[in-house]
Amino acid sequence: MENVIVIFILVAIVAGIIWYIVRSKKRGEKCVGCPYAKQCGSKCDGGCTGKIKNT
């Protein structure tokens, strides 16, 4: 019974991660983990490499 509960929790965590990534991509974020994802001019490669628009 414990195995079923652990598997259910793992599936729920993975489903939540996938849902978050899909939502982020639909909002137009280039890199999901980057705090400046919406402001990057192109692909993020370790902190947007100075391509952030000043507002």
mmCIF file of the N, C-alpha and C atoms, coordinates in Angstrom:
data_MODEL
# 
_entry.id   MODEL 
# 
loop_
_atom_site.group_PDB 
_atom_site.id 
_atom_site.type_symbol 
_atom_site.label_atom_id 
_atom_site.label_alt_id 
_atom_site.label_comp_id 
_atom_site.label_asym_id 
_atom_site.label_entity_id 
_atom_site.label_seq_id 
_atom_site.pdbx_PDB_ins_code 
_atom_site.Cartn_x 
_atom_site.Cartn_y 
_atom_site.Cartn_z 
_atom_site.occupancy 
_atom_site.B_iso_or_equiv 
_atom_site.pdbx_formal_charge 
_atom_site.auth_seq_id 
_atom_site.auth_comp_id 
_atom_site.auth_asym_id 
_atom_site.auth_atom_id 
_atom_site.pdbx_PDB_model_num 
ATOM 1   N N  . MET A 1 1  ? 0.813  -1.195 0.000   1.00 0.00 ? 1  MET A N  1 
ATOM 2   C CA . MET A 1 1  ? 0.000  0.000  0.000   1.00 0.00 ? 1  MET A CA 1 
ATOM 3   C C  . MET A 1 1  ? 0.863  1.268  0.000   1.00 0.00 ? 1  MET A C  1 
ATOM 4   N N  . GLU A 1 2  ? 1.986  1.214  0.736   1.00 0.00 ? 2  GLU A N  1 
ATOM 5   C CA . GLU A 1 2  ? 2.860  2.380  0.789   1.00 0.00 ? 2  GLU A CA 1 
ATOM 6   C C  . GLU A 1 2  ? 3.443  2.697  -0.582  1.00 0.00 ? 2  GLU A C  1 
ATOM 7   N N  . ASN A 1 3  ? 3.721  1.652  -1.367  1.00 0.00 ? 3  ASN A N  1 
ATOM 8   C CA . ASN A 1 3  ? 4.284  1.858  -2.704  1.00 0.00 ? 3  ASN A CA 1 
ATOM 9   C C  . ASN A 1 3  ? 3.308  2.611  -3.601  1.00 0.00 ? 3  ASN A C  1 
ATOM 10  N N  . VAL A 1 4  ? 2.037  2.310  -3.482  1.00 0.00 ? 4  VAL A N  1 
ATOM 11  C CA . VAL A 1 4  ? 1.025  2.980  -4.287  1.00 0.00 ? 4  VAL A CA 1 
ATOM 12  C C  . VAL A 1 4  ? 0.963  4.462  -3.926  1.00 0.00 ? 4  VAL A C  1 
ATOM 13  N N  . ILE A 1 5  ? 1.054  4.762  -2.650  1.00 0.00 ? 5  ILE A N  1 
ATOM 14  C CA . ILE A 1 5  ? 1.003  6.157  -2.211  1.00 0.00 ? 5  ILE A CA 1 
ATOM 15  C C  . ILE A 1 5  ? 2.223  6.921  -2.709  1.00 0.00 ? 5  ILE A C  1 
ATOM 16  N N  . VAL A 1 6  ? 3.402  6.313  -2.601  1.00 0.00 ? 6  VAL A N  1 
ATOM 17  C CA . VAL A 1 6  ? 4.630  6.956  -3.072  1.00 0.00 ? 6  VAL A CA 1 
ATOM 18  C C  . VAL A 1 6  ? 4.578  7.177  -4.577  1.00 0.00 ? 6  VAL A C  1 
ATOM 19  N N  . ILE A 1 7  ? 4.116  6.206  -5.327  1.00 0.00 ? 7  ILE A N  1 
ATOM 20  C CA . ILE A 1 7  ? 3.999  6.342  -6.787  1.00 0.00 ? 7  ILE A CA 1 
ATOM 21  C C  . ILE A 1 7  ? 3.001  7.442  -7.130  1.00 0.00 ? 7  ILE A C  1 
ATOM 22  N N  . PHE A 1 8  ? 1.873  7.510  -6.423  1.00 0.00 ? 8  PHE A N  1 
ATOM 23  C CA . PHE A 1 8  ? 0.883  8.546  -6.661  1.00 0.00 ? 8  PHE A CA 1 
ATOM 24  C C  . PHE A 1 8  ? 1.463  9.933  -6.405  1.00 0.00 ? 8  PHE A C  1 
ATOM 25  N N  . ILE A 1 9  ? 2.226  10.081 -5.338  1.00 0.00 ? 9  ILE A N  1 
ATOM 26  C CA . ILE A 1 9  ? 2.839  11.374 -5.030  1.00 0.00 ? 9  ILE A CA 1 
ATOM 27  C C  . ILE A 1 9  ? 3.850  11.756 -6.103  1.00 0.00 ? 9  ILE A C  1 
ATOM 28  N N  . LEU A 1 10 ? 4.667  10.829 -6.553  1.00 0.00 ? 10 LEU A N  1 
ATOM 29  C CA . LEU A 1 10 ? 5.648  11.110 -7.612  1.00 0.00 ? 10 LEU A CA 1 
ATOM 30  C C  . LEU A 1 10 ? 4.969  11.496 -8.923  1.00 0.00 ? 10 LEU A C  1 
ATOM 31  N N  . VAL A 1 11 ? 3.899  10.812 -9.269  1.00 0.00 ? 11 VAL A N  1 
ATOM 32  C CA . VAL A 1 11 ? 3.160  11.137 -10.492 1.00 0.00 ? 11 VAL A CA 1 
ATOM 33  C C  . VAL A 1 11 ? 2.550  12.528 -10.380 1.00 0.00 ? 11 VAL A C  1 
ATOM 34  N N  . ALA A 1 12 ? 2.034  12.866 -9.211  1.00 0.00 ? 12 ALA A N  1 
ATOM 35  C CA . ALA A 1 12 ? 1.454  14.194 -9.017  1.00 0.00 ? 12 ALA A CA 1 
ATOM 36  C C  . ALA A 1 12 ? 2.519  15.277 -9.140  1.00 0.00 ? 12 ALA A C  1 
ATOM 37  N N  . ILE A 1 13 ? 3.710  15.044 -8.609  1.00 0.00 ? 13 ILE A N  1 
ATOM 38  C CA . ILE A 1 13 ? 4.795  16.023 -8.703  1.00 0.00 ? 13 ILE A CA 1 
ATOM 39  C C  . ILE A 1 13 ? 5.219  16.214 -10.150 1.00 0.00 ? 13 ILE A C  1 
ATOM 40  N N  . VAL A 1 14 ? 5.408  15.123 -10.876 1.00 0.00 ? 14 VAL A N  1 
ATOM 41  C CA . VAL A 1 14 ? 5.819  15.209 -12.282 1.00 0.00 ? 14 VAL A CA 1 
ATOM 42  C C  . VAL A 1 14 ? 4.741  15.893 -13.116 1.00 0.00 ? 14 VAL A C  1 
ATOM 43  N N  . ALA A 1 15 ? 3.477  15.583 -12.868 1.00 0.00 ? 15 ALA A N  1 
ATOM 44  C CA . ALA A 1 15 ? 2.392  16.229 -13.602 1.00 0.00 ? 15 ALA A CA 1 
ATOM 45  C C  . ALA A 1 15 ? 2.365  17.726 -13.319 1.00 0.00 ? 15 ALA A C  1 
ATOM 46  N N  . GLY A 1 16 ? 2.613  18.128 -12.084 1.00 0.00 ? 16 GLY A N  1 
ATOM 47  C CA . GLY A 1 16 ? 2.661  19.542 -11.744 1.00 0.00 ? 16 GLY A CA 1 
ATOM 48  C C  . GLY A 1 16 ? 3.797  20.269 -12.440 1.00 0.00 ? 16 GLY A C  1 
ATOM 49  N N  . ILE A 1 17 ? 4.945  19.630 -12.529 1.00 0.00 ? 17 ILE A N  1 
ATOM 50  C CA . ILE A 1 17 ? 6.090  20.232 -13.217 1.00 0.00 ? 17 ILE A CA 1 
ATOM 51  C C  . ILE A 1 17 ? 5.798  20.410 -14.699 1.00 0.00 ? 17 ILE A C  1 
ATOM 52  N N  . ILE A 1 18 ? 5.244  19.386 -15.318 1.00 0.00 ? 18 ILE A N  1 
ATOM 53  C CA . ILE A 1 18 ? 4.908  19.462 -16.744 1.00 0.00 ? 18 ILE A CA 1 
ATOM 54  C C  . ILE A 1 18 ? 3.866  20.552 -16.981 1.00 0.00 ? 18 ILE A C  1 
ATOM 55  N N  . TRP A 1 19 ? 2.863  20.650 -16.120 1.00 0.00 ? 19 TRP A N  1 
ATOM 56  C CA . TRP A 1 19 ? 1.824  21.671 -16.247 1.00 0.00 ? 19 TRP A CA 1 
ATOM 57  C C  . TRP A 1 19 ? 2.427  23.068 -16.142 1.00 0.00 ? 19 TRP A C  1 
ATOM 58  N N  . TYR A 1 20 ? 3.363  23.266 -15.213 1.00 0.00 ? 20 TYR A N  1 
ATOM 59  C CA . TYR A 1 20 ? 4.011  24.565 -15.037 1.00 0.00 ? 20 TYR A CA 1 
ATOM 60  C C  . TYR A 1 20 ? 4.830  24.937 -16.272 1.00 0.00 ? 20 TYR A C  1 
ATOM 61  N N  . ILE A 1 21 ? 5.559  23.990 -16.830 1.00 0.00 ? 21 ILE A N  1 
ATOM 62  C CA . ILE A 1 21 ? 6.379  24.261 -18.012 1.00 0.00 ? 21 ILE A CA 1 
ATOM 63  C C  . ILE A 1 21 ? 5.502  24.605 -19.209 1.00 0.00 ? 21 ILE A C  1 
ATOM 64  N N  . VAL A 1 22 ? 4.432  23.871 -19.420 1.00 0.00 ? 22 VAL A N  1 
ATOM 65  C CA . VAL A 1 22 ? 3.530  24.138 -20.545 1.00 0.00 ? 22 VAL A CA 1 
ATOM 66  C C  . VAL A 1 22 ? 2.907  25.523 -20.407 1.00 0.00 ? 22 VAL A C  1 
ATOM 67  N N  . ARG A 1 23 ? 2.455  25.882 -19.212 1.00 0.00 ? 23 ARG A N  1 
ATOM 68  C CA . ARG A 1 23 ? 1.885  27.216 -18.991 1.00 0.00 ? 23 ARG A CA 1 
ATOM 69  C C  . ARG A 1 23 ? 2.916  28.309 -19.238 1.00 0.00 ? 23 ARG A C  1 
ATOM 70  N N  . SER A 1 24 ? 4.134  28.100 -18.792 1.00 0.00 ? 24 SER A N  1 
ATOM 71  C CA . SER A 1 24 ? 5.185  29.103 -18.984 1.00 0.00 ? 24 SER A CA 1 
ATOM 72  C C  . SER A 1 24 ? 5.484  29.300 -20.462 1.00 0.00 ? 24 SER A C  1 
ATOM 73  N N  . LYS A 1 25 ? 5.534  28.232 -21.207 1.00 0.00 ? 25 LYS A N  1 
ATOM 74  C CA . LYS A 1 25 ? 5.799  28.338 -22.640 1.00 0.00 ? 25 LYS A CA 1 
ATOM 75  C C  . LYS A 1 25 ? 4.656  29.027 -23.368 1.00 0.00 ? 25 LYS A C  1 
ATOM 76  N N  . LYS A 1 26 ? 3.417  28.802 -22.944 1.00 0.00 ? 26 LYS A N  1 
ATOM 77  C CA . LYS A 1 26 ? 2.279  29.472 -23.564 1.00 0.00 ? 26 LYS A CA 1 
ATOM 78  C C  . LYS A 1 26 ? 2.285  30.969 -23.296 1.00 0.00 ? 26 LYS A C  1 
ATOM 79  N N  . ARG A 1 27 ? 2.856  31.390 -22.157 1.00 0.00 ? 27 ARG A N  1 
ATOM 80  C CA . ARG A 1 27 ? 2.965  32.810 -21.837 1.00 0.00 ? 27 ARG A CA 1 
ATOM 81  C C  . ARG A 1 27 ? 4.091  33.480 -22.603 1.00 0.00 ? 27 ARG A C  1 
ATOM 82  N N  . GLY A 1 28 ? 4.899  32.707 -23.306 1.00 0.00 ? 28 GLY A N  1 
ATOM 83  C CA . GLY A 1 28 ? 5.946  33.284 -24.130 1.00 0.00 ? 28 GLY A CA 1 
ATOM 84  C C  . GLY A 1 28 ? 7.308  33.358 -23.484 1.00 0.00 ? 28 GLY A C  1 
ATOM 85  N N  . GLU A 1 29 ? 7.509  32.671 -22.382 1.00 0.00 ? 29 GLU A N  1 
ATOM 86  C CA . GLU A 1 29 ? 8.812  32.682 -21.735 1.00 0.00 ? 29 GLU A CA 1 
ATOM 87  C C  . GLU A 1 29 ? 9.790  31.819 -22.529 1.00 0.00 ? 29 GLU A C  1 
ATOM 88  N N  . LYS A 1 30 ? 10.982 32.354 -22.748 1.00 0.00 ? 30 LYS A N  1 
ATOM 89  C CA . LYS A 1 30 ? 11.988 31.608 -23.509 1.00 0.00 ? 30 LYS A CA 1 
ATOM 90  C C  . LYS A 1 30 ? 12.602 30.508 -22.652 1.00 0.00 ? 30 LYS A C  1 
ATOM 91  N N  . CYS A 1 31 ? 13.034 30.860 -21.444 1.00 0.00 ? 31 CYS A N  1 
ATOM 92  C CA . CYS A 1 31 ? 13.561 29.856 -20.515 1.00 0.00 ? 31 CYS A CA 1 
ATOM 93  C C  . CYS A 1 31 ? 12.742 29.898 -19.244 1.00 0.00 ? 31 CYS A C  1 
ATOM 94  N N  . VAL A 1 32 ? 12.286 28.765 -18.834 1.00 0.00 ? 32 VAL A N  1 
ATOM 95  C CA . VAL A 1 32 ? 11.326 28.681 -17.747 1.00 0.00 ? 32 VAL A CA 1 
ATOM 96  C C  . VAL A 1 32 ? 11.953 29.068 -16.414 1.00 0.00 ? 32 VAL A C  1 
ATOM 97  N N  . GLY A 1 33 ? 13.180 28.714 -16.156 1.00 0.00 ? 33 GLY A N  1 
ATOM 98  C CA . GLY A 1 33 ? 13.784 28.970 -14.857 1.00 0.00 ? 33 GLY A CA 1 
ATOM 99  C C  . GLY A 1 33 ? 14.391 30.346 -14.694 1.00 0.00 ? 33 GLY A C  1 
ATOM 100 N N  . CYS A 1 34 ? 14.537 31.088 -15.758 1.00 0.00 ? 34 CYS A N  1 
ATOM 101 C CA . CYS A 1 34 ? 15.190 32.388 -15.718 1.00 0.00 ? 34 CYS A CA 1 
ATOM 102 C C  . CYS A 1 34 ? 14.241 33.445 -15.146 1.00 0.00 ? 34 CYS A C  1 
ATOM 103 N N  . PRO A 1 35 ? 14.678 34.249 -14.166 1.00 0.00 ? 35 PRO A N  1 
ATOM 104 C CA . PRO A 1 35 ? 13.781 35.267 -13.628 1.00 0.00 ? 35 PRO A CA 1 
ATOM 105 C C  . PRO A 1 35 ? 13.487 36.382 -14.631 1.00 0.00 ? 35 PRO A C  1 
ATOM 106 N N  . TYR A 1 36 ? 14.286 36.517 -15.666 1.00 0.00 ? 36 TYR A N  1 
ATOM 107 C CA . TYR A 1 36 ? 14.085 37.524 -16.702 1.00 0.00 ? 36 TYR A CA 1 
ATOM 108 C C  . TYR A 1 36 ? 13.574 36.892 -17.990 1.00 0.00 ? 36 TYR A C  1 
ATOM 109 N N  . ALA A 1 37 ? 12.850 35.804 -17.904 1.00 0.00 ? 37 ALA A N  1 
ATOM 110 C CA . ALA A 1 37 ? 12.464 35.031 -19.073 1.00 0.00 ? 37 ALA A CA 1 
ATOM 111 C C  . ALA A 1 37 ? 11.632 35.825 -20.067 1.00 0.00 ? 37 ALA A C  1 
ATOM 112 N N  . LYS A 1 38 ? 10.780 36.709 -19.597 1.00 0.00 ? 38 LYS A N  1 
ATOM 113 C CA . LYS A 1 38 ? 9.931  37.481 -20.506 1.00 0.00 ? 38 LYS A CA 1 
ATOM 114 C C  . LYS A 1 38 ? 10.682 38.645 -21.127 1.00 0.00 ? 38 LYS A C  1 
ATOM 115 N N  . GLN A 1 39 ? 11.813 39.042 -20.559 1.00 0.00 ? 39 GLN A N  1 
ATOM 116 C CA . GLN A 1 39 ? 12.533 40.202 -21.030 1.00 0.00 ? 39 GLN A CA 1 
ATOM 117 C C  . GLN A 1 39 ? 13.688 39.855 -21.963 1.00 0.00 ? 39 GLN A C  1 
ATOM 118 N N  . CYS A 1 40 ? 14.044 38.595 -22.061 1.00 0.00 ? 40 CYS A N  1 
ATOM 119 C CA . CYS A 1 40 ? 15.184 38.211 -22.890 1.00 0.00 ? 40 CYS A CA 1 
ATOM 120 C C  . CYS A 1 40 ? 14.896 38.459 -24.361 1.00 0.00 ? 40 CYS A C  1 
ATOM 121 N N  . GLY A 1 41 ? 15.899 38.919 -25.089 1.00 0.00 ? 41 GLY A N  1 
ATOM 122 C CA . GLY A 1 41 ? 15.737 39.146 -26.515 1.00 0.00 ? 41 GLY A CA 1 
ATOM 123 C C  . GLY A 1 41 ? 15.781 37.856 -27.305 1.00 0.00 ? 41 GLY A C  1 
ATOM 124 N N  . SER A 1 42 ? 16.615 36.935 -26.887 1.00 0.00 ? 42 SER A N  1 
ATOM 125 C CA . SER A 1 42 ? 16.714 35.654 -27.574 1.00 0.00 ? 42 SER A CA 1 
ATOM 126 C C  . SER A 1 42 ? 16.758 34.554 -26.531 1.00 0.00 ? 42 SER A C  1 
ATOM 127 N N  . LYS A 1 43 ? 17.367 33.439 -26.873 1.00 0.00 ? 43 LYS A N  1 
ATOM 128 C CA . LYS A 1 43 ? 17.400 32.336 -25.916 1.00 0.00 ? 43 LYS A CA 1 
ATOM 129 C C  . LYS A 1 43 ? 18.287 32.674 -24.718 1.00 0.00 ? 43 LYS A C  1 
ATOM 130 N N  . CYS A 1 44 ? 17.880 32.224 -23.555 1.00 0.00 ? 44 CYS A N  1 
ATOM 131 C CA . CYS A 1 44 ? 18.644 32.470 -22.334 1.00 0.00 ? 44 CYS A CA 1 
ATOM 132 C C  . CYS A 1 44 ? 19.785 31.469 -22.258 1.00 0.00 ? 44 CYS A C  1 
ATOM 133 N N  . ASP A 1 45 ? 20.959 31.961 -21.984 1.00 0.00 ? 45 ASP A N  1 
ATOM 134 C CA . ASP A 1 45 ? 22.083 31.054 -21.784 1.00 0.00 ? 45 ASP A CA 1 
ATOM 135 C C  . ASP A 1 45 ? 22.874 31.510 -20.572 1.00 0.00 ? 45 ASP A C  1 
ATOM 136 N N  . GLY A 1 46 ? 22.275 31.328 -19.421 1.00 0.00 ? 46 GLY A N  1 
ATOM 137 C CA . GLY A 1 46 ? 22.950 31.647 -18.182 1.00 0.00 ? 46 GLY A CA 1 
ATOM 138 C C  . GLY A 1 46 ? 22.815 33.093 -17.763 1.00 0.00 ? 46 GLY A C  1 
ATOM 139 N N  . GLY A 1 47 ? 21.628 33.620 -17.718 1.00 0.00 ? 47 GLY A N  1 
ATOM 140 C CA . GLY A 1 47 ? 21.417 34.972 -17.229 1.00 0.00 ? 47 GLY A CA 1 
ATOM 141 C C  . GLY A 1 47 ? 21.162 35.985 -18.318 1.00 0.00 ? 47 GLY A C  1 
ATOM 142 N N  . CYS A 1 48 ? 20.783 35.575 -19.473 1.00 0.00 ? 48 CYS A N  1 
ATOM 143 C CA . CYS A 1 48 ? 20.367 36.420 -20.597 1.00 0.00 ? 48 CYS A CA 1 
ATOM 144 C C  . CYS A 1 48 ? 21.516 37.205 -21.219 1.00 0.00 ? 48 CYS A C  1 
ATOM 145 N N  . THR A 1 49 ? 22.710 37.086 -20.722 1.00 0.00 ? 49 THR A N  1 
ATOM 146 C CA . THR A 1 49 ? 23.927 37.683 -21.272 1.00 0.00 ? 49 THR A CA 1 
ATOM 147 C C  . THR A 1 49 ? 23.770 39.149 -21.649 1.00 0.00 ? 49 THR A C  1 
ATOM 148 N N  . GLY A 1 50 ? 23.138 39.926 -20.777 1.00 0.00 ? 50 GLY A N  1 
ATOM 149 C CA . GLY A 1 50 ? 23.044 41.362 -20.997 1.00 0.00 ? 50 GLY A CA 1 
ATOM 150 C C  . GLY A 1 50 ? 22.066 41.802 -22.056 1.00 0.00 ? 50 GLY A C  1 
ATOM 151 N N  . LYS A 1 51 ? 21.183 40.951 -22.497 1.00 0.00 ? 51 LYS A N  1 
ATOM 152 C CA . LYS A 1 51 ? 20.216 41.309 -23.542 1.00 0.00 ? 51 LYS A CA 1 
ATOM 153 C C  . LYS A 1 51 ? 18.877 41.710 -22.952 1.00 0.00 ? 51 LYS A C  1 
ATOM 154 N N  . ILE A 1 52 ? 18.858 42.129 -21.700 1.00 0.00 ? 52 ILE A N  1 
ATOM 155 C CA . ILE A 1 52 ? 17.626 42.494 -21.029 1.00 0.00 ? 52 ILE A CA 1 
ATOM 156 C C  . ILE A 1 52 ? 17.283 43.941 -21.351 1.00 0.00 ? 52 ILE A C  1 
ATOM 157 N N  . LYS A 1 53 ? 16.028 44.171 -21.699 1.00 0.00 ? 53 LYS A N  1 
ATOM 158 C CA . LYS A 1 53 ? 15.568 45.526 -21.993 1.00 0.00 ? 53 LYS A CA 1 
ATOM 159 C C  . LYS A 1 53 ? 15.460 46.320 -20.695 1.00 0.00 ? 53 LYS A C  1 
ATOM 160 N N  . ASN A 1 54 ? 15.933 47.531 -20.704 1.00 0.00 ? 54 ASN A N  1 
ATOM 161 C CA . ASN A 1 54 ? 15.786 48.397 -19.541 1.00 0.00 ? 54 ASN A CA 1 
ATOM 162 C C  . ASN A 1 54 ? 14.424 49.066 -19.583 1.00 0.00 ? 54 ASN A C  1 
ATOM 163 N N  . THR A 1 55 ? 13.706 48.991 -18.450 1.00 0.00 ? 55 THR A N  1 
ATOM 164 C CA . THR A 1 55 ? 12.387 49.625 -18.394 1.00 0.00 ? 55 THR A CA 1 
ATOM 165 C C  . THR A 1 55 ? 12.378 50.760 -17.434 1.00 0.00 ? 55 THR A C  1 
# 
